[in-house]
Amino acid sequence: MRIRGSILVEVLSVFFMLGVFAVVAIPDLKDGPSDPRPQTLTGVLDEVRIALERYRDDHDGAYPSLETLQALDGSPPSDETRAMIGYIDRIPDNPFTNKNYVGSTDEEPGASDWVYDSETGVFKANDSVGNRAL
């Protein structure tokens, strides 16, 4: 009888320790980011900006035109957009609007999904004032 009692205590203590370990070791999933769109936006901006810089480095300091970026909307490439294909195949969708229209930098926030200045190579989100500051 004594052996059975000690085995029961050992088994219960093992389950107790596993419970404590689970509480400590398993992260609380509620503390994770609830909205992945800001991180996705940052990644998309980095991807496009790197492509623009690579294009500029290979084309004597000149950035592609606004029209070239506007043509990278996923439609079949024209002669104008073929030069950009090696750098980026299409402008990714803005994760907040799920669209990829590129406008000029003088457009109001919300008037387009992205804004681009071909003189400086500045490429920004345009879905809101806050995201445009990124």
N, C-alpha and C positions, 0 to 999 in steps of 0.2 A: 503494500500500500504506500509506503513511503516513497518508493521509486516513481510510482505513478504521479504522486503529488508534485515531486520535484520536476518531472518532465513537463507537466502542465504549466508550472511556473516558468520554466525555461521557454516553452513555446509562446506563452503570453508575453514574456519579456522580449522575445525576438520580434513578435508582431508590433509591440510598442515601439521598439527601436526603429523598425521599418517605417512606422507611421511618422515618427519624429524626423527621420531622414527625408521622407517624402515631402513633409511640410517645409523643410529647410532647403532641400536640393531642387525641387521643382519650382521654376519661376512663376510668379503670378502673371498670368496672361493678360489680365486686365490693365496692367501697367504699360503694355506695349503701345506702339502708335496706333491710334484708332483710325486715322485717315492716312493712307499711304500716298495720296496725291502730292503733298508737298515734296516728299523725297523723290517721287517719280519725276516731278517737274524739274528738280535740281539735276537729276541724271540726264534728262532730255536736253536741258540747256547746255550742260557740259558737252554732250555728244555733238550738238550742232556747232557750238563755239569752237570745238577742236577741229571739226571738219572745215569751218571757215578759215581758221588760222592755217591749216595745212594747204588749203587752196591758195591763200594769199602768199604763202612761202614759195609755192610753185609757179606763181603768176606775177612775179616782179612787184610784189607789194599791193596788188590790186585785188579787192574783194569781188565776189560775183555780184551781178546787178540784182536789184529787188525783183525784177521780172523773172530772172532765173530761179530765184528761190520760190516765187509764186508758182512757177511751172512745175516744181517738185511736189505736186499735190497727190501723186499716185497715178496720174494719167500717163499714157505712153510718152516717152521722152522725145523732145524735139531736138533739133541741132543745137539750140541754145543751152538746153539742160544736159546734153551729153557730156559736156566738160565738167559738170559737177558730179556726175554719177560715180566717179572713182572715189569721191570724198564722202558723199551721202546720197543714198538712192531716192529718198523722199523725206520731206519734212515730217517729223513725228507729230502725232496728235498732241495737243495740249491736254493734259490729264484732267483739267477742270472744265473744258468745253467739249472734249472729244472731237475736235476739228483741228485743221492745220492751216488755215488761211493766214498768210503773212502780209501785213500791211506796213505802211511807212511809219516812221517814228513820230510824225505829227498827228497821228490818229488818237482819238480819245480812248482811255481804257475801256475795254468791252466792245470796241468797234471791230476788232479783229482778234484772232487767237494769239498771234505773235506780231512783233514789230521788228523791223530791220533797217539799219542805216548802212548803205553800201559804201559810203565814204569812210566810215570808222570801223565797220564790221560789228557794230553793236547789235546783238540779237537778244530780245527779251520777250517774256510772256506779256500778254496784253489783256488777259481776262479780268484783271482787277488792279487797282492801284497798288495794293500790297505786293502782288506777284510781279508787277512791272518793275518794282524796285530791286528784284533779284538780279 
